[in-house]
Amino acid sequence: MASKANPKRLTQQMVERVAPPTDGRLEINDAACPGLILRVTKTGRRSYSVIYKVVGEGGVNSGGRLLTGRQHRITLGRHPFLSLPDAREKARQIVAAADEGRDTRAELQQQYKIRIANTVSSVSQRFLRTELQPSIQSWKNAERIFRNHVVPVIGGFPIRDIDKPTVHELLDNLVAIGKVGTAREVKKHLHRFFEWAVDRDIAQVNPLYRMRRLDLAPNPFAGRALSDEELRAVWRASNDLGTPFGPYYRLVLLTGQRRAEWANAKKSEVNSTERTLEIGRSRQKSRRDHIVPLSNLAFSILESLPSWGWDGEYLISSTFGRRPISGFSKAKAELDQLATGYLSSSIQASQKIDPYRLHDLRVTCETRLAKLGFGQDVRDAVLGHAKTGLQATYNKYDYLKEKGVALETYAKHIQELTK
C-alpha cells in the first residue's frame, strides 16, 4: 500500500514502467497533487483515484470550527485512457470541492449515468434521425456506414470515451483489409457526427479534429470514360442481364443521369407525350427540378418495362414496383463478368474489363457528347450540374430542346457503335 509519509512525484514514464507487485496491489501517492493515488495491481492494471475528506462532515468543534469527516475515495479512471495531467486536474477539483464542504460523489454518479447512457450506438441513432435524415438525400448511406462499420466496433462505448487512437485503430483495421474507400467514408461521417455531438454537449471533444490520414486523402480520380470496346461490351452484357438491371444500366448510359435518379424513378415522373423524365428537386443532387428528354431508344426501353398494378409506383423494380431496385453490388459484378466475356471475344484474347464505377457511365456520356460537338452548357444541362449563382433562378426548361438533340444524337452514336 502507499505510504503517506513518502509520496513520490509521478511522471508519465514512472506510471508506465512501475513494476507490478507480486501480490495484492501497489499504491503510490502523488507528491505533485495531494490526494491523487496511482494504483497498480499484480496483473499490471493501472488506475488513478483520489482520497479526500469533506469539511463539515465531522461536525463543529467547541470553537465553532468545521471538522472534516471520514475519508472518501473516488476512482478517476484507468491508464492510459485517463492521462496523468487529466487525473491531477480531476483530483484537484474534487479536493477543492471537499474543502468548500461539497462531496462531489453524487454529481459524479449522475455524470457516470449520463456517460453510460450516451453510447456511440444510441447517440448515432439520434444523429441520423434528427440531423441527417431531414437535411441530406444520401442519409441512408451514412446509416449503412454506422450500421456496418461503426456500431459493431465501438457502438457499445460511451461517446465521451472515444479518443483519437480508438478512431485510428478503427480506420487502420478497415485499410488493412483493403477497404480504403469505406474507411474514407467512416472518417467523413464520424467527423460530422462528433461535431454535432460536441455542439450539443453530448461529447466533450471531436477526436477526428485535425486528424491526418494521408492514406485516406480524397480520391482525385474523377472517373473515366469507357472505350469503344468497353462500351460495346457493357451494352451487350446489359442486354443479357435481363430485367430489372439490364434496362437500368442502359438507361443510365443513354441519359448520363446519376445512379439514384433512375433507381428511384417513378411512373408519375414520366411524361409519355413529351417523352421526358422529370426529376423533382427532392431527388436531384443539385436540389432543382430537372427534366431529362428521352431519346427514341431510351423511351423504347421504358416501354419494354413490366407494367405494374396500381400500387407499383417505381419504374425499375424487382418487387412489382412497390420498392426501388436494390442489390447493386451483385448486379454490377454480374454485368462485369458478362462484359469481360464480350471484351475477350472481341479482341480475341483473355482480358478483363478495366475497373470502372457506375458513375463512369455518366462520365462516358459527357465525354462522348463533347466529342459529338456539344458545348459545356448543354452537357451541364443534360447531366443536371449546378450552375454557380443560378440555383435560385434556375428554369427547369432551360436548354430543353438542346438536351433533347444531344441525347438523341448520343443514342444514335451508341446504336451505331454497338451494332
C-alpha positions in Angstrom: 0.0 0.0 0.0 1.1 3.6 -0.4 2.9 5.4 2.3 1.6 8.9 3.1 5.0 9.8 4.7 6.8 9.1 1.5 4.9 10.3 -1.6 6.6 10.4 -5.0 6.1 12.9 -7.8 4.5 10.8 -10.5 5.7 11.1 -14.1 4.3 9.6 -17.3 7.4 7.3 -17.5 7.0 6.2 -13.9 3.4 5.4 -14.4 4.2 3.2 -17.4 7.3 1.5 -16.0 6.5 0.9 -12.3 6.7 -2.9 -11.7 3.5 -4.6 -10.6 3.6 -6.2 -7.2 3.9 -9.9 -6.8 0.8 -10.0 -4.7 -2.0 -7.6 -3.8 -1.7 -4.1 -5.1 0.7 -1.2 -5.0 -0.4 2.4 -4.3 1.7 5.5 -4.8 0.7 8.9 -3.6 1.5 11.7 -6.0 3.6 14.4 -4.3 2.6 16.9 -7.0 -1.1 16.6 -6.3 -2.2 15.8 -2.7 -4.9 13.1 -2.6 -4.1 11.6 -6.0 -3.1 7.9 -5.9 -1.8 5.6 -8.6 -2.9 2.0 -8.0 -1.1 -0.9 -9.7 -2.4 -4.4 -9.5 -0.4 -7.6 -9.8 -1.8 -8.1 -13.3 -0.3 -4.7 -14.3 -3.5 -2.8 -14.4 -3.0 0.9 -13.6 -5.7 3.3 -12.4 -6.0 6.7 -10.6 -8.1 7.5 -7.6 -8.4 10.4 -5.2 -8.8 10.4 -1.4 -10.3 13.3 0.4 -12.3 14.5 3.5 -15.2 16.8 3.3 -15.1 19.9 5.6 -18.1 20.0 7.9 -19.0 16.3 7.7 -17.3 15.9 11.2 -19.4 18.5 12.8 -18.2 21.6 14.6 -15.7 21.8 17.5 -16.2 23.9 20.6 -14.6 26.8 18.9 -17.0 26.7 16.0 -14.5 25.3 13.6 -15.9 22.9 10.9 -14.4 19.5 11.2 -13.7 17.0 8.4 -15.5 13.7 8.3 -14.2 10.3 7.4 -12.0 9.7 4.3 -13.6 9.0 1.0 -12.2 7.6 -2.2 -13.3 8.1 -5.8 -11.8 6.1 -8.7 -11.0 8.5 -11.5 -10.1 6.2 -14.4 -7.7 3.8 -15.9 -4.3 4.5 -17.5 -3.8 5.0 -20.5 -7.4 6.1 -21.1 -7.0 8.8 -18.4 -3.7 10.7 -18.7 -1.7 11.8 -15.7 -2.4 15.5 -16.2 -6.1 14.9 -16.6 -6.1 12.7 -13.4 -4.4 15.5 -11.5 -6.9 18.1 -12.7 -9.9 15.9 -11.7 -8.3 15.2 -8.3 -7.7 18.9 -7.6 -11.3 19.7 -8.5 -12.7 17.1 -6.1 -10.4 18.1 -3.2 -11.2 21.8 -3.8 -14.9 21.0 -3.6 -14.4 19.0 -0.4 -12.5 21.9 1.2 -15.6 24.0 0.5 -17.8 21.4 2.1 -19.1 19.7 -1.0 -18.9 16.0 -1.7 -18.9 15.5 -5.5 -19.7 11.8 -5.4 -23.4 12.3 -6.2 -22.5 14.7 -9.1 -20.0 12.2 -10.5 -22.5 9.3 -10.2 -25.0 11.4 -12.2 -22.3 12.2 -14.8 -21.4 8.5 -15.0 -25.1 7.5 -15.6 -25.3 10.1 -18.4 -22.0 8.9 -19.9 -23.0 5.3 -19.9 -26.4 6.1 -21.4 -24.9 8.1 -24.2 -23.2 5.3 -26.1 -22.0 5.7 -29.7 -24.8 3.4 -30.8 -27.6 5.4 -29.1 -26.3 8.8 -29.9 -25.7 7.9 -33.6 -29.4 6.9 -34.0 -30.4 10.3 -32.7 -27.8 12.0 -35.0 -29.1 10.1 -38.1 -32.8 10.8 -37.2 -32.6 14.5 -36.3 -29.5 15.8 -38.2 -29.0 13.8 -41.4 -32.4 12.4 -42.4 -34.1 15.8 -42.7 -31.1 17.5 -44.4 -29.4 15.2 -46.9 -30.8 12.9 -49.5 -28.0 10.4 -49.0 -28.6 9.9 -45.3 -29.2 6.2 -45.8 -25.6 5.8 -47.0 -24.4 7.3 -43.6 -26.9 5.0 -41.8 -25.3 2.0 -43.6 -21.8 3.1 -42.7 -22.7 3.4 -39.0 -24.7 0.1 -39.0 -22.0 -2.0 -40.8 -18.7 -0.4 -39.8 -19.0 1.8 -36.7 -21.6 0.4 -34.3 -20.2 -3.2 -34.4 -16.8 -2.0 -33.3 -17.4 1.0 -31.0 -21.1 1.2 -30.6 -21.2 0.0 -27.0 -18.7 2.6 -25.8 -19.7 5.8 -24.2 -19.2 8.6 -26.8 -17.1 10.5 -24.3 -14.7 7.6 -24.1 -13.9 7.6 -27.8 -10.4 9.2 -28.4 -8.2 9.7 -31.4 -6.3 6.4 -31.0 -9.6 4.5 -30.9 -10.7 6.0 -34.2 -7.3 5.5 -35.8 -7.5 1.8 -34.9 -11.0 1.5 -36.4 -9.7 3.1 -39.7 -6.5 1.1 -39.7 -8.4 -2.2 -39.5 -10.5 -1.2 -42.5 -7.5 -0.2 -44.5 -5.7 -3.4 -43.6 -8.4 -5.5 -45.3 -8.4 -3.3 -48.4 -11.5 -1.2 -47.6 -9.9 2.2 -48.1 -13.0 3.7 -49.7 -15.1 2.5 -46.7 -12.5 3.9 -44.3 -12.7 7.3 -46.1 -16.5 7.3 -45.7 -16.3 6.3 -42.0 -13.9 9.1 -41.3 -16.1 11.6 -43.1 -19.3 10.6 -41.3 -17.7 10.3 -37.9 -16.2 13.8 -38.2 -19.7 15.2 -38.8 -21.1 13.0 -36.0 -18.7 14.2 -33.4 -19.0 17.9 -34.5 -22.8 17.6 -33.9 -22.3 15.8 -30.6 -19.9 18.4 -29.3 -22.2 21.2 -30.3 -25.0 19.6 -28.2 -22.6 19.0 -25.3 -23.0 15.2 -25.7 -19.3 14.8 -26.4 -16.5 17.0 -25.0 -14.2 16.8 -28.0 -14.1 15.7 -31.6 -11.4 13.0 -31.8 -11.2 13.5 -35.5 -10.3 17.2 -35.3 -7.2 17.8 -37.3 -6.8 14.1 -37.8 -4.2 13.5 -40.6 -4.7 10.4 -42.7 -2.8 10.7 -45.9 -3.8 7.2 -46.8 -7.4 8.4 -46.8 -6.9 11.6 -48.7 -9.9 12.5 -51.0 -9.8 10.4 -54.2 -8.7 12.8 -57.0 -9.9 10.3 -59.6 -13.0 11.9 -61.1 -13.9 8.9 -63.2 -13.1 7.7 -66.7 -14.9 7.3 -70.0 -15.3 3.8 -71.3 -13.5 3.0 -74.6 -15.4 1.9 -77.7 -14.7 -1.8 -76.9 -15.7 -1.4 -73.3 -18.9 0.4 -74.0 -19.8 -2.1 -76.6 -19.1 -5.0 -74.2 -21.1 -3.3 -71.4 -24.1 -2.6 -73.6 -24.3 -6.2 -74.9 -23.8 -7.5 -71.4 -26.7 -5.4 -70.1 -28.9 -6.9 -72.8 -28.1 -10.4 -71.4 -28.6 -9.2 -67.8 -32.3 -9.0 -68.1 -34.9 -7.1 -66.0 -34.6 -5.1 -63.8 -30.8 -4.3 -64.0 -30.4 -4.7 -67.8 -32.8 -1.8 -68.7 -31.5 0.1 -65.7 -27.8 0.1 -66.9 -28.8 1.0 -70.4 -30.9 4.0 -69.3 -28.1 5.3 -67.1 -25.7 5.0 -70.0 -28.1 6.6 -72.5 -29.0 9.6 -70.3 -25.9 10.2 -68.2 -28.1 10.5 -65.0 -27.0 9.6 -61.5 -27.4 6.1 -60.1 -30.2 7.0 -57.7 -32.1 9.2 -60.2 -33.0 6.1 -62.3 -33.1 3.7 -59.4 -35.8 5.7 -57.7 -37.7 6.9 -60.8 -41.5 6.7 -60.6 -44.2 6.2 -63.2 -45.6 9.6 -62.3 -42.4 11.3 -63.3 -42.6 10.1 -67.0 -44.4 12.3 -69.5 -45.2 9.9 -72.3 -46.5 12.7 -74.6 -43.4 14.8 -74.3 -41.2 11.7 -73.7 -39.4 13.1 -70.7 -38.4 12.1 -67.2 -38.9 14.9 -64.7 -36.8 14.5 -61.5 -38.1 16.6 -58.7 -35.7 18.7 -56.6 -36.2 16.4 -53.6 -34.5 13.7 -55.6 -32.0 15.8 -57.5 -28.5 16.3 -56.1 -28.4 20.0 -57.1 -31.8 20.5 -55.4 -33.6 21.7 -58.5 -36.2 20.3 -60.8 -34.5 18.5 -63.7 -36.1 17.4 -67.0 -34.4 14.6 -68.9 -35.5 14.2 -72.6 -35.7 10.6 -73.6 -34.3 9.6 -76.9 -36.3 7.1 -79.1 -34.0 4.3 -77.9 -34.4 5.3 -74.2 -38.2 5.6 -74.5 -38.4 2.2 -76.1 -36.6 0.7 -73.2 -39.1 2.3 -70.8 -42.0 0.9 -72.8 -40.5 -2.6 -72.6 -40.5 -2.5 -68.7 -43.2 -4.5 -66.9 -46.4 -2.7 -66.2 -47.2 -2.9 -62.5 -50.5 -2.8 -60.8 -52.0 0.4 -59.3 -49.7 0.1 -56.2 -46.5 -0.3 -58.2 -45.1 3.2 -58.5 -41.4 2.5 -59.2 -40.4 2.1 -62.8 -37.5 -0.3 -62.3 -38.2 -2.8 -59.6 -37.9 -6.4 -58.6 -40.9 -6.1 -56.2 -43.6 -5.3 -58.7 -43.0 -1.6 -58.4 -43.5 -1.4 -54.7 -39.9 -0.6 -53.9 -36.9 0.6 -55.9 -34.3 -1.9 -57.0 -31.5 -3.0 -54.6 -28.5 -5.3 -54.8 -26.3 -3.1 -56.9 -23.0 -4.7 -56.0 -24.2 -8.2 -57.0 -25.7 -6.9 -60.3 -22.5 -4.9 -61.1 -20.4 -8.0 -60.6 -22.6 -10.0 -62.9 -22.5 -7.2 -65.5 -18.7 -7.1 -65.4 -18.4 -10.8 -65.8 -20.6 -10.8 -68.9 -18.8 -7.7 -70.3 -15.5 -9.4 -69.8 -16.7 -12.3 -71.9 -17.7 -10.0 -74.7 -14.5 -8.0 -74.4 -12.3 -11.1 -74.6 -14.2 -12.3 -77.6 -13.9 -9.0 -79.4 -10.2 -8.7 -79.1 -9.6 -12.5 -79.3 -7.7 -12.6 -76.0 -8.4 -13.3 -72.4 -8.8 -9.8 -70.9 -10.8 -8.4 -68.1 -12.6 -5.1 -68.4 -10.6 -2.4 -66.5 -12.2 -1.5 -63.2 -14.9 1.2 -63.6 -17.7 2.6 -61.4 -21.3 3.1 -62.3 -20.5 6.8 -62.2 -18.2 6.2 -65.1 -21.2 5.6 -67.4 -22.1 9.2 -66.6 -18.6 10.3 -67.4 -18.8 8.4 -70.7 -22.0 10.2 -71.6 -20.4 13.7 -71.0 -17.1 12.8 -72.8 -18.9 11.5 -75.9 -21.3 14.4 -76.0 -18.2 16.7 -76.1 -16.7 14.6 -79.0 -20.0 14.9 -80.8 -19.7 18.7 -80.7 -22.0 19.7 -77.8 -20.8 22.6 -75.7 -20.2 22.7 -71.9 -23.5 24.5 -71.2 -25.5 21.8 -73.0 -23.6 19.0 -71.3 -24.1 20.5 -67.9 -27.8 20.8 -68.6 -28.0 17.2 -69.7 -26.2 16.0 -66.6 -28.1 18.3 -64.2 -25.0 20.0 -62.9 -25.5 23.0 -60.7 -24.6 26.4 -62.1 -22.9 28.7 -59.7 -25.1 31.7 -58.8 -28.1 30.5 -60.8 -29.6 27.9 -58.3 -32.3 30.3 -57.1 -33.4 31.3 -60.6 -32.8 28.1 -62.5 -35.5 27.3 -65.0 -36.1 23.6 -65.4 -36.9 24.1 -69.1 -33.6 25.8 -69.9 -31.9 24.0 -72.8 -34.7 21.5 -73.0 -34.6 21.4 -76.8 -30.8 21.3 -76.9 -30.8 18.5 -74.3 -33.2 16.5 -76.5 -31.0 16.9 -79.6 -27.9 16.0 -77.6 -29.3 12.8 -76.1 -30.9 11.7 -79.4 -27.5 12.2 -81.1 -25.8 10.3 -78.4 -28.3 7.4 -78.5 -27.7 7.0 -82.3 -24.0 7.1 -81.7 -24.4 4.2 -79.2 -26.6 2.3 -81.6 -24.0 2.6 -84.4 -21.2 1.6 -82.1 -23.0 -1.5 -80.7 -24.3 -3.0 -83.9 
